[in-house]
Amino acid sequence: MILKDASIAITGAGNGLGAATARRFAKAGAHVACLDLSHDAAAGIAAEIGGVAYAVDVSDRAAVEGAFDALQADQGAPRVVVNCAGIGTAARILPRDGSLTIDSFEQTLRVNLLGTYTVMNIAARAMATADPIGSDGARGVIINTASVAFEDGQIGQAAYAASKGGIVSMTLPAARELARFGIRVMTIAPGLFETSMSAGLPDDIRAEILKTVPYPSRMGDADEFAQLAQSIVENPMMNGTVIRLDAAARMPIK
């Protein structure tokens, strides 16, 4: 799949990994639609790269359908969709005050897992209507974002790890099912990256975290995520698997 002149949709494009991916893909000549819960954030990135912006709650099916209908009418069926939208939550199964955390668990799965599935479902329907490209009959690529927490979930990350584990578990069956349409499905599981989620970490906690990162011993740069996303799009043999992007880090218990 060639990025130049391709129609691209990126969720969570208002900041962090999604914004970096939008910038990289636009630089490669793609027509990028920035989808984000915050319209202002999406519009800011879209203005910077010459793209379009849509305010979308990925857990809201009607909102996602509306955005993809508008995108398809504006620049044709998307050839690449990158799911970066998500929330980071922390709640123990049994907090010290004995309160229940079921609502927090449900909300995390609704945004991270159901939101990813909703976008993938609606995007695949749109991609399947596009004309095939090249001798392999390629129609599109869907890249979902998990986290190393799917394997290394820490105390307080039961909901987050479950949501990301669900994304990982969908990867192969989705790729197998959508293969007949010429649609590939991949998942990236990033480790510790410089994003809005990590920006507020105190220096001492950041230093402790970086001790768990063998090499390079630093937080990942969001463009390094975007670089991998571009490689996945451009390499037709990358399909149905999960790539940890983590500098060999394994998260400690807490």
C-alpha positions as CSV (number, residue, x, y, z in Angstrom):
1,M,0.0,0.0,0.0
2,I,1.4,3.4,-1.0
3,L,0.7,6.3,1.2
4,K,1.0,9.0,-1.5
5,D,-2.5,10.3,-2.4
6,A,-4.2,7.6,-0.2
7,S,-7.1,8.4,2.0
8,I,-6.2,7.9,5.7
9,A,-8.2,8.1,8.9
10,I,-6.5,8.3,12.3
11,T,-8.3,8.2,15.6
12,G,-6.8,10.0,18.6
13,A,-5.1,12.2,16.1
14,G,-5.3,15.3,18.3
15,N,-2.1,14.5,20.2
16,G,0.5,11.9,21.0
17,L,0.9,8.8,18.9
18,G,-2.0,9.7,16.7
19,A,-0.8,13.2,15.9
20,A,2.7,11.9,15.1
21,T,1.2,9.4,12.7
22,A,-0.9,12.1,11.1
23,R,2.2,14.2,10.5
24,R,4.3,11.4,9.1
25,F,1.6,10.1,6.8
26,A,0.8,13.6,5.5
27,K,4.5,14.2,4.8
28,A,4.4,11.0,2.7
29,G,1.7,12.6,0.6
30,A,-1.5,11.1,2.1
31,H,-4.8,12.8,2.6
32,V,-5.3,12.5,6.3
33,A,-8.5,12.8,8.3
34,C,-7.9,13.5,12.0
35,L,-10.5,12.0,14.3
36,D,-10.5,12.9,18.0
37,L,-12.9,13.4,20.9
38,S,-11.6,17.0,21.0
39,H,-12.5,18.8,17.8
40,D,-10.1,21.7,18.6
41,A,-7.2,19.2,19.0
42,A,-8.1,17.4,15.8
43,A,-8.5,20.7,13.9
44,G,-5.2,22.0,15.1
45,I,-3.3,19.0,13.7
46,A,-5.4,19.0,10.5
47,A,-4.6,22.7,9.9
48,E,-0.9,22.0,10.4
49,I,-0.8,19.1,7.9
50,G,-3.5,20.2,5.4
51,G,-6.0,17.5,6.5
52,V,-9.6,17.4,7.7
53,A,-10.9,17.1,11.2
54,Y,-13.8,15.3,12.8
55,A,-15.0,15.3,16.4
56,V,-15.6,11.6,17.2
57,D,-16.2,9.6,20.4
58,V,-15.0,6.2,19.2
59,S,-17.4,4.5,21.6
60,D,-20.4,6.2,19.9
61,R,-21.3,4.1,16.9
62,A,-23.4,6.8,15.3
63,A,-20.6,9.4,15.6
64,V,-18.1,7.0,14.0
65,E,-20.5,6.1,11.2
66,G,-21.1,9.8,10.5
67,A,-17.4,10.6,10.4
68,F,-16.6,7.8,8.0
69,D,-19.6,8.7,5.8
70,A,-18.4,12.2,5.6
71,L,-14.8,11.1,5.0
72,Q,-15.9,8.7,2.2
73,A,-17.9,11.5,0.5
74,D,-15.0,13.9,0.8
75,Q,-12.0,11.9,-0.2
76,G,-13.2,8.4,-1.0
77,A,-13.0,5.1,1.0
78,P,-10.1,5.1,3.5
79,R,-7.2,2.9,2.5
80,V,-5.5,3.1,5.9
81,V,-7.0,3.4,9.4
82,V,-4.9,3.8,12.5
83,N,-6.6,3.4,15.8
84,C,-4.8,5.5,18.5
85,A,-7.8,6.7,20.5
86,G,-7.9,5.4,24.0
87,I,-7.9,6.2,27.7
88,G,-5.4,5.3,30.4
89,T,-7.0,4.3,33.7
90,A,-5.8,3.1,37.0
91,A,-8.1,1.5,39.6
92,R,-7.5,-1.5,41.9
93,I,-10.0,-4.3,41.9
94,L,-10.1,-3.9,45.7
95,P,-9.3,-0.4,46.7
96,R,-8.4,0.4,50.4
97,D,-11.8,2.0,50.9
98,G,-13.6,-1.2,49.7
99,S,-15.4,0.7,46.9
100,L,-16.4,-1.1,43.7
101,T,-14.6,-0.2,40.5
102,I,-17.0,-1.9,38.0
103,D,-18.0,1.4,36.4
104,S,-14.4,2.3,35.7
105,F,-13.7,-1.1,34.2
106,E,-16.7,-0.8,32.0
107,Q,-15.8,2.7,30.8
108,T,-12.2,1.6,30.0
109,L,-13.4,-1.4,27.9
110,R,-16.0,0.8,26.2
111,V,-13.5,3.3,24.9
112,N,-10.4,1.2,24.4
113,L,-11.8,-2.1,23.2
114,L,-15.4,-1.4,21.9
115,G,-14.1,1.8,20.4
116,T,-11.4,0.1,18.5
117,Y,-13.8,-2.6,17.3
118,T,-16.4,0.0,16.3
119,V,-13.9,1.9,14.2
120,M,-12.4,-1.3,12.7
121,N,-15.9,-2.6,11.8
122,I,-17.0,0.6,10.1
123,A,-13.7,1.2,8.4
124,A,-13.6,-2.4,7.0
125,R,-17.1,-1.9,5.6
126,A,-15.9,1.2,3.8
127,M,-12.6,-0.3,2.6
128,A,-14.4,-3.4,1.2
129,T,-16.2,-1.1,-1.3
130,A,-12.9,0.3,-2.7
131,D,-11.3,-0.8,-5.9
132,P,-8.4,-3.3,-5.4
133,I,-4.9,-2.1,-5.9
134,G,-2.1,-4.0,-7.5
135,S,-1.7,-7.7,-8.3
136,D,-2.4,-8.8,-4.7
137,G,-5.8,-7.1,-4.7
138,A,-5.1,-4.9,-1.7
139,R,-7.9,-2.7,-0.5
140,G,-6.7,-1.4,2.9
141,V,-4.8,-1.7,6.1
142,I,-6.1,-1.3,9.7
143,I,-3.6,-0.7,12.5
144,N,-4.8,-1.0,16.1
145,T,-2.9,0.2,19.1
146,A,-2.6,-2.0,22.2
147,S,0.0,-1.6,24.9
148,V,2.7,-3.8,26.6
149,A,0.2,-3.8,29.5
150,F,-1.6,-6.6,27.6
151,E,1.3,-8.9,28.9
152,D,2.8,-6.8,31.6
153,G,-0.2,-5.3,33.4
154,Q,0.7,-3.6,36.7
155,I,-1.3,-3.4,39.9
156,G,-4.2,-1.1,39.2
157,Q,-4.2,-1.9,35.5
158,A,-6.7,-4.8,35.4
159,A,-9.1,-2.8,33.2
160,Y,-6.5,-1.2,31.0
161,A,-4.7,-4.5,30.5
162,A,-7.9,-6.3,29.7
163,S,-8.9,-3.7,27.1
164,K,-5.5,-3.9,25.4
165,G,-5.5,-7.7,25.6
166,G,-8.8,-7.7,23.8
167,I,-7.3,-5.6,21.0
168,V,-4.4,-8.1,20.7
169,S,-6.8,-11.1,20.7
170,M,-8.8,-9.6,17.8
171,T,-5.8,-9.1,15.6
172,L,-5.5,-12.6,14.0
173,P,-9.2,-13.4,13.6
174,A,-9.8,-10.0,12.1
175,A,-6.9,-10.5,9.7
176,R,-8.1,-13.9,8.7
177,E,-11.7,-12.8,8.1
178,L,-10.8,-9.6,6.2
179,A,-8.2,-11.3,4.0
180,R,-10.7,-12.1,1.4
181,F,-11.4,-8.4,0.9
182,G,-7.7,-7.6,0.6
183,I,-7.6,-5.8,4.0
184,R,-4.7,-6.4,6.4
185,V,-5.0,-6.0,10.2
186,M,-2.0,-5.3,12.5
187,T,-1.5,-4.2,16.1
188,I,1.3,-2.2,17.7
189,A,1.8,-2.6,21.4
190,P,3.9,0.4,22.5
191,G,5.9,0.6,25.7
192,L,6.8,3.8,27.5
193,F,6.4,6.7,25.1
194,E,6.4,10.5,25.5
195,T,2.6,11.3,25.3
196,S,0.1,13.3,27.2
197,M,-0.4,10.3,29.5
198,S,3.3,10.4,30.5
199,A,3.8,14.1,30.4
200,G,2.8,14.6,34.1
201,L,5.1,12.0,35.6
202,P,7.3,13.4,38.4
203,D,11.0,13.3,37.7
204,D,11.7,10.7,40.4
205,I,9.0,8.3,39.1
206,R,10.2,8.8,35.5
207,A,13.7,7.9,36.6
208,E,12.5,4.7,38.3
209,I,10.5,3.7,35.2
210,L,13.4,4.2,32.9
211,K,15.5,1.8,35.0
212,T,13.3,-0.9,33.5
213,V,14.1,0.0,29.9
214,P,17.2,-1.8,28.7
215,Y,18.1,0.0,25.5
216,P,17.7,2.7,24.5
217,S,17.1,3.7,28.1
218,R,14.6,6.5,27.4
219,M,11.0,7.1,26.6
220,G,10.0,6.4,23.1
221,D,9.4,9.3,20.7
222,A,5.9,9.3,19.1
223,D,7.4,9.5,15.7
224,E,9.0,6.2,16.3
225,F,5.5,4.7,16.6
226,A,4.5,6.5,13.4
227,Q,7.6,5.1,11.6
228,L,6.5,1.6,12.5
229,A,2.9,2.3,11.3
230,Q,4.3,3.5,8.0
231,S,6.4,0.4,7.6
232,I,3.4,-1.8,8.3
233,V,1.4,0.1,5.6
234,E,4.1,-0.2,3.1
235,N,5.1,-3.9,3.7
236,P,2.4,-6.2,2.3
237,M,3.6,-9.2,4.3
238,M,2.9,-7.6,7.7
239,N,-0.5,-9.0,8.6
240,G,-2.3,-10.6,11.5
241,T,0.3,-10.1,14.2
242,V,1.3,-7.9,17.2
243,I,4.5,-5.9,17.4
244,R,5.9,-4.8,20.8
245,L,7.6,-1.5,20.4
246,D,9.3,-1.2,23.8
247,A,13.1,-1.2,23.8
248,A,13.0,-4.6,25.5
249,A,11.2,-3.2,28.6
250,R,9.1,-5.4,30.9
251,M,6.9,-3.5,33.3
252,P,7.4,-4.2,37.0
253,I,4.6,-5.2,39.4
254,K,3.7,-1.6,40.2
